[in-house]
């Protein structure tokens, strides 16, 4: 279902989130197909949230990261043998969503490890990184090898690039893109897959 505006989306989301059995039933119906927003529609939703509803970047990032952590736990919580999760973060808002998700995953008894190759000096992102590190989450600029990812992690969170990404991929991200293309570990992408 595509939504005409944020209010319609929020009303449906609020109803489903308060009744988990409805969400499970919706997922189990084979006739329902997943709907996607294209790039312009996603940009329009963001603009509406900022301009009409006066959400801040911090608020939206917190909501996105929390929602992703809950979705991961709902979908993979009982099936992930290895609780260690690789969270790959880019320099933009998608990466911020990943940092927030990592923080919430700790509270759900996962062991996130953040790969953050190209950091920014923006205060919001510096604070998010600090929050992760204060919770004991390792944050590294060193790309894990394919073997290490397959051996050590039960899940990968792709928070590298969001819907506003425009190619080509920057050199700093080439190594992790190669790993994501070849890994056998399930990947959960925030917004959209980052080209792997």
C-alpha positions as a Markdown table, in Angstrom:
| # | Residue | x | y | z |
|---|---|---|---|---|
| 1 | Unk | 0.0 | 0.0 | 0.0 |
| 2 | Unk | 1.4 | 3.4 | -0.9 |
| 3 | Unk | 0.4 | 6.2 | 1.3 |
| 4 | Unk | -0.7 | 9.7 | 0.0 |
| 5 | Unk | 0.9 | 11.4 | 3.0 |
| 6 | Unk | 2.6 | 10.8 | 6.3 |
| 7 | Unk | -0.7 | 11.1 | 8.3 |
| 8 | Unk | -2.2 | 8.2 | 6.4 |
| 9 | Unk | 1.1 | 6.1 | 6.9 |
| 10 | Unk | 1.2 | 7.0 | 10.6 |
| 11 | Unk | -2.4 | 6.0 | 11.2 |
| 12 | Unk | -1.9 | 2.6 | 9.6 |
| 13 | Unk | 1.5 | 2.0 | 11.2 |
| 14 | Unk | 0.1 | 3.0 | 14.6 |
| 15 | Unk | -2.8 | 0.5 | 14.3 |
| 16 | Unk | -0.5 | -2.4 | 13.2 |
| 17 | Unk | 2.2 | -1.7 | 15.8 |
| 18 | Unk | -0.4 | -1.8 | 18.6 |
| 19 | Unk | -1.7 | -5.2 | 17.4 |
| 20 | Unk | 1.2 | -7.5 | 16.7 |
| 21 | Unk | -1.2 | -10.3 | 15.6 |
| 22 | Unk | -2.4 | -8.0 | 12.7 |
| 23 | Unk | 1.2 | -7.5 | 11.6 |
| 24 | Unk | 1.9 | -11.2 | 11.6 |
| 25 | Unk | -1.3 | -11.9 | 9.7 |
| 26 | Unk | -0.4 | -9.3 | 7.1 |
| 27 | Unk | 3.0 | -10.8 | 6.6 |
| 28 | Unk | 1.7 | -14.3 | 6.2 |
| 29 | Unk | -0.8 | -13.5 | 3.5 |
| 30 | Unk | 0.7 | -14.6 | 0.2 |
| 31 | Unk | -1.4 | -12.2 | -1.9 |
| 32 | Unk | 0.1 | -9.1 | -0.3 |
| 33 | Unk | 3.2 | -7.8 | -2.0 |
| 34 | Unk | 5.7 | -5.5 | -0.5 |
| 35 | Unk | 5.4 | -1.9 | -1.8 |
| 36 | Unk | 8.3 | 0.5 | -2.2 |
| 37 | Unk | 8.7 | 4.2 | -2.4 |
| 38 | Unk | 10.8 | 5.4 | -5.3 |
| 39 | Unk | 13.6 | 7.9 | -4.6 |
| 40 | Unk | 11.5 | 11.0 | -5.2 |
| 41 | Unk | 8.6 | 9.7 | -3.1 |
| 42 | Unk | 11.0 | 9.0 | -0.2 |
| 43 | Unk | 12.4 | 12.5 | -0.5 |
| 44 | Unk | 8.9 | 13.9 | -0.5 |
| 45 | Unk | 8.1 | 12.0 | 2.7 |
| 46 | Unk | 11.2 | 13.4 | 4.4 |
| 47 | Unk | 10.3 | 16.9 | 3.3 |
| 48 | Unk | 6.8 | 16.5 | 4.6 |
| 49 | Unk | 8.1 | 15.2 | 8.0 |
| 50 | Unk | 10.5 | 18.1 | 8.3 |
| 51 | Unk | 8.4 | 21.0 | 7.0 |
| 52 | Unk | 4.8 | 20.1 | 7.9 |
| 53 | Unk | 5.3 | 18.0 | 11.0 |
| 54 | Unk | 8.5 | 19.7 | 12.2 |
| 55 | Unk | 10.4 | 16.6 | 13.0 |
| 56 | Unk | 14.1 | 17.0 | 13.5 |
| 57 | Unk | 16.8 | 14.9 | 11.9 |
| 58 | Unk | 17.6 | 13.5 | 15.4 |
| 59 | Unk | 14.0 | 12.4 | 15.9 |
| 60 | Unk | 13.7 | 10.7 | 12.6 |
| 61 | Unk | 17.0 | 9.0 | 13.0 |
| 62 | Unk | 16.0 | 7.7 | 16.4 |
| 63 | Unk | 12.7 | 6.4 | 15.1 |
| 64 | Unk | 14.3 | 4.8 | 12.1 |
| 65 | Unk | 17.0 | 3.1 | 14.1 |
| 66 | Unk | 14.6 | 1.9 | 16.8 |
| 67 | Unk | 12.2 | 0.6 | 14.1 |
| 68 | Unk | 15.0 | -1.3 | 12.4 |
| 69 | Unk | 16.2 | -2.9 | 15.6 |
| 70 | Unk | 12.6 | -4.0 | 16.4 |
| 71 | Unk | 12.2 | -5.3 | 12.8 |
| 72 | Unk | 15.4 | -7.3 | 13.1 |
| 73 | Unk | 14.4 | -8.7 | 16.4 |
| 74 | Unk | 10.9 | -9.6 | 15.2 |
| 75 | Unk | 12.2 | -11.3 | 12.0 |
| 76 | Unk | 15.4 | -12.9 | 13.2 |
| 77 | Unk | 15.3 | -12.9 | 17.0 |
| 78 | Unk | 14.5 | -16.6 | 17.4 |
| 79 | Unk | 16.5 | -17.8 | 14.4 |
| 80 | Unk | 19.9 | -16.1 | 14.7 |
| 81 | Unk | 22.3 | -18.6 | 16.3 |
| 82 | Unk | 25.1 | -16.0 | 16.5 |
| 83 | Unk | 23.9 | -12.9 | 18.3 |
| 84 | Unk | 26.8 | -10.9 | 16.9 |
| 85 | Unk | 25.6 | -8.4 | 14.3 |
| 86 | Unk | 27.8 | -6.4 | 11.9 |
| 87 | Unk | 26.4 | -2.9 | 11.4 |
| 88 | Unk | 28.0 | -1.2 | 8.4 |
| 89 | Unk | 27.5 | 2.6 | 8.6 |
| 90 | Unk | 28.0 | 5.2 | 6.0 |
| 91 | Unk | 28.7 | 8.9 | 6.5 |
| 92 | Unk | 25.1 | 10.2 | 6.0 |
| 93 | Unk | 21.7 | 9.8 | 7.7 |
| 94 | Unk | 21.5 | 6.2 | 6.7 |
| 95 | Unk | 24.7 | 5.5 | 8.7 |
| 96 | Unk | 23.2 | 7.5 | 11.6 |
| 97 | Unk | 20.1 | 5.2 | 11.5 |
| 98 | Unk | 22.6 | 2.2 | 11.7 |
| 99 | Unk | 24.4 | 3.7 | 14.8 |
| 100 | Unk | 21.0 | 4.2 | 16.5 |
| 101 | Unk | 19.9 | 0.6 | 15.5 |
| 102 | Unk | 23.2 | -0.8 | 17.0 |
| 103 | Unk | 22.5 | 1.0 | 20.3 |
| 104 | Unk | 19.0 | -0.5 | 20.5 |
| 105 | Unk | 20.2 | -4.0 | 19.4 |
| 106 | Unk | 22.4 | -4.1 | 22.5 |
| 107 | Unk | 19.3 | -3.7 | 24.6 |
| 108 | Unk | 17.7 | -6.6 | 22.8 |
| 109 | Unk | 20.7 | -8.9 | 23.7 |
| 110 | Unk | 22.5 | -8.7 | 20.4 |
| 111 | Unk | 26.2 | -8.0 | 20.1 |
| 112 | Unk | 26.6 | -5.3 | 17.5 |
| 113 | Unk | 30.0 | -4.5 | 16.0 |
| 114 | Unk | 30.0 | -1.2 | 14.0 |
| 115 | Unk | 32.1 | -0.9 | 10.8 |
| 116 | Unk | 32.2 | 2.9 | 10.2 |
| 117 | Unk | 34.9 | 3.6 | 7.5 |
| 118 | Unk | 34.2 | 7.3 | 6.7 |
| 119 | Unk | 33.2 | 9.3 | 9.7 |
| 120 | Unk | 31.9 | 12.8 | 9.8 |
| 121 | Unk | 32.7 | 15.6 | 12.3 |
| 122 | Unk | 29.0 | 16.6 | 12.5 |
| 123 | Unk | 28.0 | 16.8 | 16.2 |
| 124 | Unk | 25.0 | 14.5 | 15.7 |
| 125 | Unk | 27.2 | 11.7 | 14.3 |
| 126 | Unk | 30.0 | 12.2 | 16.8 |
| 127 | Unk | 27.4 | 11.9 | 19.6 |
| 128 | Unk | 25.9 | 8.8 | 18.1 |
| 129 | Unk | 29.3 | 7.2 | 17.9 |
| 130 | Unk | 30.1 | 8.2 | 21.5 |
| 131 | Unk | 26.8 | 6.7 | 22.6 |
| 132 | Unk | 27.6 | 3.4 | 20.9 |
| 133 | Unk | 31.1 | 3.3 | 22.4 |
| 134 | Unk | 29.7 | 4.2 | 25.9 |
| 135 | Unk | 27.5 | 1.1 | 25.7 |
| 136 | Unk | 30.5 | -1.1 | 24.9 |
| 137 | Unk | 29.8 | -1.3 | 21.2 |
| 138 | Unk | 33.1 | -1.6 | 19.2 |
| 139 | Unk | 33.3 | 1.0 | 16.4 |
| 140 | Unk | 36.0 | 0.3 | 13.8 |
| 141 | Unk | 37.3 | 1.7 | 10.5 |
| 142 | Unk | 38.9 | -1.6 | 9.6 |
| 143 | Unk | 36.9 | -3.6 | 7.1 |
| 144 | Unk | 36.2 | -7.2 | 8.3 |
| 145 | Unk | 37.2 | -9.9 | 5.9 |
| 146 | Unk | 34.7 | -12.1 | 4.1 |
| 147 | Unk | 35.9 | -15.1 | 6.1 |
| 148 | Unk | 35.5 | -13.1 | 9.4 |
| 149 | Unk | 31.9 | -12.0 | 8.5 |
| 150 | Unk | 30.8 | -15.5 | 7.5 |
| 151 | Unk | 32.4 | -17.1 | 10.6 |
| 152 | Unk | 31.6 | -14.5 | 13.3 |
| 153 | Unk | 28.3 | -12.8 | 12.5 |
| 154 | Unk | 24.7 | -14.0 | 12.4 |
| 155 | Unk | 23.4 | -11.0 | 10.6 |
| 156 | Unk | 24.7 | -7.9 | 8.7 |
| 157 | Unk | 22.9 | -4.5 | 8.8 |
| 158 | Unk | 23.5 | -2.4 | 5.7 |
| 159 | Unk | 23.3 | 1.2 | 6.7 |
| 160 | Unk | 25.8 | 2.5 | 4.2 |
| 161 | Unk | 23.8 | 4.5 | 1.7 |
| 162 | Unk | 20.1 | 5.5 | 1.8 |
| 163 | Unk | 17.6 | 6.5 | -0.9 |
| 164 | Unk | 19.5 | 9.7 | -1.8 |
| 165 | Unk | 22.7 | 7.8 | -2.9 |
| 166 | Unk | 24.1 | 8.6 | -6.3 |
| 167 | Unk | 26.9 | 6.5 | -7.8 |
| 168 | Unk | 29.7 | 5.9 | -8.0 |
| 169 | Unk | 30.6 | 4.2 | -4.7 |
| 170 | Unk | 33.4 | 6.1 | -2.9 |
| 171 | Unk | 36.7 | 4.3 | -2.6 |
| 172 | Unk | 36.5 | 3.9 | 1.2 |
| 173 | Unk | 33.4 | 1.7 | 0.8 |
| 174 | Unk | 34.7 | -0.6 | -2.0 |
| 175 | Unk | 36.1 | -3.2 | 0.4 |
| 176 | Unk | 32.9 | -3.7 | 2.3 |
| 177 | Unk | 30.8 | -3.7 | -0.9 |
| 178 | Unk | 32.9 | -6.7 | -2.0 |
| 179 | Unk | 32.3 | -8.5 | 1.2 |
| 180 | Unk | 28.5 | -7.8 | 1.1 |
| 181 | Unk | 28.3 | -9.1 | -2.5 |
| 182 | Unk | 29.8 | -12.5 | -1.4 |
| 183 | Unk | 28.8 | -13.1 | 2.1 |
| 184 | Unk | 26.5 | -16.0 | 3.1 |
| 185 | Unk | 25.2 | -14.1 | 6.1 |
| 186 | Unk | 21.7 | -12.6 | 5.9 |
| 187 | Unk | 21.7 | -8.8 | 5.2 |
| 188 | Unk | 19.1 | -6.4 | 6.4 |
| 189 | Unk | 19.3 | -3.0 | 4.5 |
| 190 | Unk | 18.0 | 0.2 | 6.0 |
| 191 | Unk | 16.1 | 2.1 | 3.3 |
| 192 | Unk | 17.5 | 0.2 | 0.3 |
| 193 | Unk | 20.3 | -2.2 | -0.4 |
| 194 | Unk | 23.5 | -0.3 | -0.9 |
| 195 | Unk | 24.4 | -1.8 | -4.3 |
| 196 | Unk | 25.7 | -5.2 | -3.3 |
